[in-house]
Amino acid sequence: MELALVLPLVVLLLLAVVQLGLLVRDQILVVHAAREAVREAAVDPAADAPRKAALASSTLDESRMTVTATGRGATGSRVRVEVAYRAPTAVPLLGSALGDLTLRASATMRVER
């Protein structure tokens, strides 16, 4: 009898832990994408180079990711890249209640070329 009362709460708690784990994984991937994008922006002056590097560095859905590079000037200046990712919350029961969350990361590096 007690198991029937507690089991739904335990299942809900386990689903919350899974969703949290997925969000943490996505945040780590967003940070990695920002680092790769700023590194590419520091060595390649092409406008689309940071986005291509960010997409190539992770398995994140490209339609949910935005990459913004600012401040690229002459050699020695600093370039800053911000990556924003709309992370899906697809775990049953919790995902529809939370909605998508926006994860952000930024990185700055000195322009080399």
MARTORMAR-266321 format. One record per residue (C-alpha): x, y, z; residue number from 1. Coordinates in nm, 3 decimals. Example, Ala and Ser with C-alpha at 12.3 -4.5 7.8 and 13.67 -1.06 7.14 Angstrom:
<atoms>
        px        py        pz   num
     1.230    -0.450     0.780     1
     1.367    -0.106     0.714     2
</atoms>
This chain:
<atoms>
        px        py        pz   num
     0.000     0.000     0.000     1
     0.273     0.248     0.094     2
     0.463     0.170    -0.226     3
     0.162     0.276    -0.431     4
     0.163     0.613    -0.256     5
     0.537     0.678    -0.278     6
     0.616     0.534    -0.623     7
     0.477     0.827    -0.827     8
     0.691     1.069    -0.625     9
     1.001     0.855    -0.672    10
     0.940     0.832    -1.048    11
     0.891     1.208    -1.070    12
     1.213     1.266    -0.876    13
     1.404     1.030    -1.106    14
     1.267     1.209    -1.413    15
     1.379     1.542    -1.265    16
     1.731     1.405    -1.212    17
     1.744     1.283    -1.573    18
     1.626     1.623    -1.703    19
     1.883     1.803    -1.491    20
     2.156     1.574    -1.623    21
     2.056     1.649    -1.982    22
     2.062     2.024    -1.916    23
     2.405     2.003    -1.753    24
     2.535     1.807    -2.053    25
     2.397     2.071    -2.290    26
     2.556     2.352    -2.087    27
     2.894     2.182    -2.106    28
     2.853     2.147    -2.483    29
     2.759     2.516    -2.512    30
     3.072     2.620    -2.320    31
     3.284     2.397    -2.543    32
     3.120     2.543    -2.855    33
     3.195     2.898    -2.734    34
     3.561     2.812    -2.678    35
     3.596     2.655    -3.020    36
     3.415     2.945    -3.186    37
     3.632     3.213    -3.024    38
     3.947     3.022    -3.114    39
     3.838     3.014    -3.478    40
     3.740     3.381    -3.468    41
     4.086     3.466    -3.336    42
     4.264     3.306    -3.631    43
     4.012     3.335    -3.918    44
     3.863     3.674    -4.016    45
     3.569     3.517    -4.206    46
     3.234     3.624    -4.060    47
     3.087     3.273    -4.057    48
     3.397     3.099    -3.915    49
     3.286     3.112    -3.547    50
     2.945     2.959    -3.621    51
     3.095     2.682    -3.831    52
     3.347     2.601    -3.556    53
     3.077     2.598    -3.288    54
     2.856     2.365    -3.489    55
     3.144     2.133    -3.577    56
     3.256     2.105    -3.215    57
     2.936     1.959    -3.073    58
     2.626     1.756    -3.143    59
     2.390     2.041    -3.056    60
     2.101     2.115    -3.291    61
     2.210     2.398    -3.519    62
     1.858     2.536    -3.553    63
     1.853     2.604    -3.177    64
     2.198     2.767    -3.158    65
     2.297     3.129    -3.219    66
     2.659     3.242    -3.234    67
     2.753     3.611    -3.206    68
     3.109     3.737    -3.251    69
     3.196     4.096    -3.157    70
     3.502     4.315    -3.132    71
     3.726     4.154    -3.392    72
     3.975     4.411    -3.506    73
     4.343     4.417    -3.587    74
     4.594     4.166    -3.456    75
     4.619     4.199    -3.080    76
     4.262     4.319    -3.027    77
     4.012     4.101    -2.845    78
     3.727     3.911    -3.001    79
     3.432     3.791    -2.794    80
     3.194     3.513    -2.894    81
     2.864     3.437    -2.727    82
     2.678     3.114    -2.791    83
     2.313     3.081    -2.695    84
     2.132     2.748    -2.718    85
     1.762     2.684    -2.667    86
     1.783     2.351    -2.482    87
     1.482     2.124    -2.522    88
     1.324     1.977    -2.213    89
     1.187     1.654    -2.351    90
     1.167     1.431    -2.044    91
     0.809     1.305    -2.002    92
     0.591     1.491    -1.750    93
     0.856     1.752    -1.669    94
     0.954     1.869    -2.017    95
     0.617     2.011    -2.108    96
     0.591     2.185    -1.772    97
     0.932     2.354    -1.796    98
     0.948     2.453    -2.162    99
     1.273     2.517    -2.343   100
     1.555     2.684    -2.149   101
     1.816     2.915    -2.301   102
     2.172     2.824    -2.209   103
     2.449     3.079    -2.271   104
     2.828     3.083    -2.271   105
     3.083     3.336    -2.385   106
     3.457     3.341    -2.440   107
     3.714     3.609    -2.522   108
     4.047     3.569    -2.695   109
     4.317     3.790    -2.848   110
     4.311     3.808    -3.230   111
     4.616     3.631    -3.371   112
     4.585     3.692    -3.745   113
</atoms>
